[in-house]
């Protein structure tokens, strides 16, 4: 098992969590990190803490490869009576970080670190007050207990978003998972991400560009994936549309982003699982990286997590630090409304309102014979409002007309979509 981890470290990643950094005093000045026992090791089984003011790593906070310790059941809150056993990994599953960890999130409200082992389909968390570890043993996390040889269904990104829920994502982007962090745990599979048509062929599902890495959240309901190949995607949680923002530049050769966290200055700190020379900080507007805390040697790190949200400016009158796509292309029509994907797949598409006034709009979808198949009223809250439109599973393949009207029934947009 240990022999497979160096290869996994390149593709797999991490996650982070967040709480709005409205002031430097309120923001975390640290991040939790998953490392090996040695600075350049690749056994992702040890929890440490990074001082983001100095860039220094702490001593081990949790030894995650110790299979002799009995964990606790997250449902009953009681310690397991006997060691756990797995047909594939035996008693190894008892170790808190068994098979290595590349996805975790810091829940500041409950003082927990949520995470999932790379090859075991189970949500777990650490109670930071007692340092006891709890396993959600009565249900799977992603439902993918058998991990695929291409690593596509391994969960490598996790974060706590501004709605208080945790979000996690598989390497291939076909599962966006949401889990509650309160007393009653709920795990929901939100389904597959959809590529923005502006992505110019760079897909969130592509293993060459988009597997692994980490995930952060902003204060406006968005997630941001930093892949191990250093590409950045913005994820709209409601529509599940993934917009490619560009690739990080000025990183040293061989640097793979495996950990990402927002610091108290609203900048994105990134760490690598295969490059231990230094931490780097990424400018949110330009995606240009610079060395962070020069002179301090970083540990190879498979994941980072703290509670800072990226301040987007949408809810703040202070400095605007919003991640902006480098790949924006003119929208169809007059640029006020955009529809994707087109051709339509899985009988659903996203309609994005880019520059329309807030208000109520009606979306009508009709087939070539003029028969109405969908009519939906959408309350647009402002710029970049996105809504998923679902067609009936029985809808025929072919061409459909999409028409949008305002509150006075005046047509503001129409286009054709092809349903495959």
C-alpha positions in Angstrom: 0.0 0.0 0.0 2.7 2.4 1.0 4.4 1.9 -2.4 1.4 3.5 -4.2 1.3 6.7 -2.3 4.2 8.6 -4.1 2.2 8.2 -7.3 -1.0 9.2 -5.6 0.6 12.3 -4.2 1.1 13.8 -7.6 -2.5 13.6 -8.6 -4.3 13.8 -5.3 -4.8 16.8 -3.3 -6.4 18.5 -0.4 -8.9 20.9 0.9 -9.5 23.7 3.1 -12.2 25.3 4.9 -13.1 28.8 5.7 -14.7 31.5 7.8 -15.1 35.1 6.5 -11.9 37.1 7.2 -13.5 40.4 7.8 -10.6 41.6 9.9 -7.1 40.4 10.4 -7.9 39.6 14.1 -10.8 37.3 13.2 -9.0 35.4 10.4 -7.0 32.3 11.0 -3.3 32.9 10.9 -2.6 29.2 10.6 -3.5 26.2 8.5 -3.6 22.5 9.3 -1.4 20.4 7.1 -1.1 16.7 6.3 2.6 15.6 5.9 4.9 12.6 6.4 7.1 12.1 9.5 10.0 13.5 7.4 10.0 16.8 5.4 10.4 15.0 2.1 8.4 11.9 2.9 5.2 10.8 1.0 3.3 9.0 3.7 0.3 11.4 4.3 -0.5 10.3 7.8 0.6 13.1 10.1 -1.3 16.2 11.1 0.6 19.4 11.7 -0.1 23.1 11.9 1.5 25.8 9.8 2.1 29.3 11.3 1.1 31.4 8.3 3.0 34.4 9.7 6.3 32.6 9.7 5.7 29.7 7.4 6.9 27.2 10.0 5.4 23.8 10.5 4.6 22.5 14.0 5.4 19.2 15.6 3.0 16.3 15.0 -0.5 16.9 16.4 -1.9 13.5 15.4 0.0 10.3 14.4 -2.5 9.0 11.9 -0.8 5.7 11.0 -1.2 4.1 14.4 -3.6 1.2 13.8 -3.5 0.1 17.5 -5.8 2.9 18.7 -9.6 2.4 18.8 -11.5 5.2 17.2 -15.1 6.3 18.1 -18.4 5.8 16.3 -19.6 9.2 15.1 -23.3 8.1 15.5 -23.2 6.7 19.0 -20.2 8.8 20.1 -18.8 5.7 21.8 -15.5 4.0 21.3 -15.6 0.9 19.1 -15.7 -2.3 21.2 -13.1 -4.1 19.0 -10.7 -3.2 16.2 -12.2 -2.7 12.8 -11.4 -5.1 10.0 -11.5 -4.6 6.2 -11.3 -7.3 3.6 -8.8 -5.3 1.6 -6.8 -3.4 4.3 -7.3 -5.6 7.4 -6.7 -3.8 10.7 -5.0 -0.9 8.9 -8.5 0.8 8.7 -8.2 1.5 12.4 -5.5 4.0 11.8 -6.9 7.5 11.7 -5.2 8.4 8.4 -5.2 4.9 6.9 -4.1 4.8 3.2 -3.2 8.5 3.5 -5.3 11.7 3.5 -5.6 14.2 0.7 -8.9 15.9 1.5 -9.8 17.6 4.8 -11.7 20.7 6.0 -11.5 22.7 9.2 -14.9 23.2 10.9 -14.1 26.2 13.2 -17.6 26.4 14.6 -17.4 22.8 16.0 -13.6 22.7 16.4 -13.3 19.7 14.1 -11.3 18.6 11.2 -13.4 16.6 8.7 -11.5 14.3 6.3 -11.7 11.1 4.3 -8.9 8.5 3.7 -7.9 8.3 0.0 -8.8 4.7 -0.5 -11.4 4.1 2.2 -14.9 5.4 1.4 -15.6 6.9 4.9 -16.1 10.4 6.3 -14.2 10.9 9.5 -13.4 13.8 11.8 -11.0 14.8 14.6 -12.4 16.5 17.7 -9.6 19.1 18.2 -10.6 19.7 21.8 -10.0 16.0 22.8 -8.0 14.9 19.8 -10.3 11.9 19.6 -11.1 10.5 16.1 -14.7 9.7 15.0 -15.7 7.5 12.0 -19.0 7.7 10.2 -19.3 3.9 10.1 -23.0 3.4 9.3 -22.8 4.7 5.7 -20.4 5.3 2.9 -19.2 8.7 1.9 -19.2 8.8 -1.9 -20.8 5.4 -2.3 -17.7 4.3 -4.3 -16.1 1.8 -2.0 -14.1 0.3 -4.9 -11.6 2.9 -6.0 -10.9 2.9 -9.7 -7.5 2.3 -11.2 -7.5 5.7 -12.9 -8.1 7.3 -9.5 -11.1 9.2 -10.9 -13.5 8.4 -8.0 -11.1 9.2 -5.2 -12.1 12.2 -3.1 -9.2 14.7 -3.0 -10.8 18.1 -2.4 -12.8 19.2 0.6 -13.9 22.5 2.2 -16.4 24.1 4.6 -18.4 26.7 2.6 -20.0 29.9 3.7 -23.3 28.1 4.2 -21.7 26.0 7.0 -21.8 22.8 5.0 -18.9 20.7 4.0 -18.3 20.0 0.3 -16.1 17.4 -1.2 -15.3 16.4 -4.8 -13.9 13.4 -6.6 -10.9 13.7 -8.9 -13.0 13.4 -12.0 -15.6 15.9 -11.0 -18.5 13.5 -11.4 -19.5 13.8 -7.7 -19.9 16.9 -5.7 -20.7 15.8 -2.2 -22.3 17.9 0.6 -22.3 17.0 4.2 -23.8 18.7 7.2 -21.6 19.7 10.2 -24.3 19.9 12.9 -25.6 17.2 15.3 -27.5 15.3 12.6 -25.1 14.3 9.8 -26.5 14.2 6.3 -24.5 13.3 3.2 -25.9 14.3 -0.2 -24.5 13.5 -3.6 -25.2 16.7 -5.7 -24.1 15.0 -8.9 -21.6 15.8 -11.6 -20.1 19.2 -12.4 -20.8 20.8 -15.8 -18.1 22.5 -17.8 -18.7 26.2 -18.6 -18.8 26.6 -22.4 -16.2 29.3 -22.0 -13.6 26.8 -20.8 -12.0 26.4 -24.3 -11.6 22.6 -24.0 -10.1 22.6 -20.6 -12.5 20.3 -18.7 -12.9 19.9 -15.0 -13.2 16.2 -15.7 -9.9 15.9 -17.5 -7.2 13.9 -15.6 -4.3 15.7 -17.4 -5.4 19.2 -16.1 -7.9 18.9 -13.3 -7.3 15.9 -11.0 -6.1 16.3 -7.4 -5.2 19.5 -5.6 -7.3 21.3 -3.1 -10.5 23.4 -2.8 -11.3 26.7 -1.1 -14.5 28.7 -0.7 -15.5 32.4 -0.9 -18.0 34.5 0.9 -20.5 34.4 -2.0 -21.4 30.8 -2.3 -18.6 29.6 -4.7 -16.0 26.9 -4.5 -12.6 27.1 -6.1 -10.6 24.1 -7.2 -6.8 24.3 -7.4 -5.8 21.2 -9.3 -2.5 19.3 -8.9 -1.7 20.5 -12.4 -2.1 24.1 -11.2 -5.3 24.9 -13.0 -8.0 26.9 -11.2 -11.8 26.4 -11.6 -14.6 28.4 -10.0 -17.6 26.2 -9.0 -21.1 27.6 -8.7 -22.6 25.3 -6.0 -26.2 25.8 -7.2 -25.7 25.1 -10.9 -22.6 23.0 -10.5 -21.0 24.8 -13.4 -17.2 24.8 -13.4 -15.6 27.8 -15.0 -11.9 27.5 -15.9 -10.1 30.7 -14.6 -6.7 29.9 -15.9 -3.4 28.2 -14.8 -1.1 29.4 -12.0 2.1 30.9 -13.3 5.6 31.5 -11.9 5.7 28.3 -9.8 9.0 26.4 -9.9 9.3 23.4 -12.2 7.7 20.3 -10.7 5.5 22.1 -8.3 2.1 20.6 -8.0 -0.6 22.4 -6.0 -1.8 19.9 -3.4 -2.8 22.2 -0.6 -4.5 25.6 -0.7 -5.6 28.0 2.0 -6.6 31.6 2.4 -4.4 33.5 4.8 -5.3 36.5 7.0 -4.3 38.9 4.1 -6.9 37.3 1.8 -4.2 35.7 -0.3 -4.1 32.1 -1.4 -1.2 30.1 0.1 -0.4 26.9 -1.8 1.8 23.9 -0.9 3.1 20.9 -2.9 3.2 17.2 -2.2 6.3 16.7 -4.3 8.1 20.1 -4.0 9.4 21.0 -0.5 11.4 24.1 -1.4 8.8 26.6 -0.2 5.2 27.6 0.2 3.9 30.0 -2.5 1.2 32.7 -2.4 -1.1 33.1 -5.4 -2.5 36.5 -6.5 -6.3 36.0 -6.9 -6.6 38.4 -9.8 -3.6 37.4 -11.9 -3.0 33.8 -10.7 0.7 34.7 -10.5 2.6 32.9 -7.7 5.4 34.3 -5.6 7.5 32.7 -2.9 5.8 32.9 0.6 8.1 33.6 3.6 11.4 33.3 1.8 14.1 31.4 3.8 11.7 28.9 5.4 11.7 25.4 4.0 8.3 23.8 3.6 7.4 20.2 4.2 5.9 18.2 1.3 2.2 18.6 2.0 -0.8 16.6 0.7 -3.5 19.0 2.1 -4.1 22.3 3.8 -7.1 23.5 5.8 -8.2 26.5 7.8 -11.5 28.4 8.2 -10.8 31.6 6.1 -13.1 32.3 3.2 -11.8 34.2 0.2 -13.4 37.7 0.4 -14.9 38.2 -3.0 -16.1 41.8 -2.6 -19.7 40.8 -3.2 -20.4 41.1 0.5 -17.7 43.5 1.5 -17.0 47.1 0.8 -13.3 46.6 1.4 -10.7 45.4 -1.1 -12.2 43.3 -3.9 -10.1 40.2 -4.4 -12.3 38.1 -6.7 -10.8 35.3 -8.8 -11.5 36.3 -12.4 -11.5 34.1 -15.5 -8.9 34.6 -18.1 -11.0 32.7 -20.6 -14.2 34.8 -20.7 -15.7 34.9 -24.2 -18.6 37.0 -25.4 -22.0 35.4 -24.5 -24.5 34.6 -27.2 -27.1 37.2 -28.1 -26.4 40.6 -26.4 -24.3 39.1 -23.7 -26.9 39.4 -21.0 -27.9 35.7 -20.9 -25.8 32.6 -21.6 -26.8 28.9 -21.9 -24.6 25.9 -21.5 -23.8 23.2 -22.3 -25.2 23.3 -25.8 -25.6 20.7 -27.1 -27.5 19.7 -23.9 -26.5 16.5 -22.1 -28.3 14.6 -19.4 -31.5 16.5 -20.2 -30.5 19.6 -18.3 -28.7 22.9 -19.0 -27.7 26.0 -17.1 -29.0 29.5 -18.0 -26.9 32.3 -16.6 -28.1 35.8 -16.2 -25.0 38.1 -16.6 -26.2 41.7 -16.8 -30.0 41.7 -16.3 -31.7 43.8 -13.6 -32.8 41.9 -10.5 -36.4 40.7 -10.8 -38.6 37.9 -12.0 -38.1 36.3 -15.4 -39.9 33.4 -17.1 -38.0 30.7 -19.0 -40.0 28.8 -21.6 -38.7 25.8 -23.6 -40.7 24.6 -26.6 -40.1 21.8 -29.1 -40.0 22.2 -32.9 -43.8 21.7 -33.1 -44.3 24.7 -30.7 -45.4 22.5 -27.7 -44.2 23.9 -24.4 -42.1 21.4 -22.4 -40.9 23.6 -19.6 -42.0 26.9 -18.1 -40.1 28.1 -15.0 -40.1 31.4 -13.2 -36.7 32.5 -11.9 -36.1 35.3 -9.4 -32.8 36.9 -10.5 -30.9 38.4 -7.6 -28.2 40.2 -9.6 -25.2 39.7 -11.9 -24.1 36.1 -12.6 -27.2 34.4 -11.3 -27.3 30.9 -12.6 -30.2 28.4 -12.7 -30.4 24.8 -13.8 -33.3 23.9 -16.2 -34.3 20.3 -16.3 -36.1 18.7 -19.1 -38.3 15.6 -18.6 -36.3 12.3 -18.8 -38.6 11.3 -21.7 -37.8 14.4 -23.8 -36.9 13.6 -27.3 -33.5 14.4 -28.8 -33.6 17.3 -31.2 -33.8 21.1 -31.4 -35.7 23.2 -28.8 -36.4 26.9 -28.5 -35.5 28.7 -25.2 -37.2 32.0 -24.6 -36.9 34.4 -21.6 -39.4 37.1 -20.8 -39.5 39.8 -18.1 -42.2 40.7 -15.7 -44.1 42.6 -18.4 -44.0 39.6 -20.7 -41.5 41.3 -22.9 -39.0 38.9 -24.6 -35.5 39.6 -23.5 -33.7 36.6 -25.0 -34.3 33.6 -27.3 -32.0 30.9 -28.7 -32.0 27.3 -29.8 -30.5 24.4 -28.0 -29.8 20.9 -29.2 -30.7 18.0 -26.9 -28.5 15.0 -27.4 
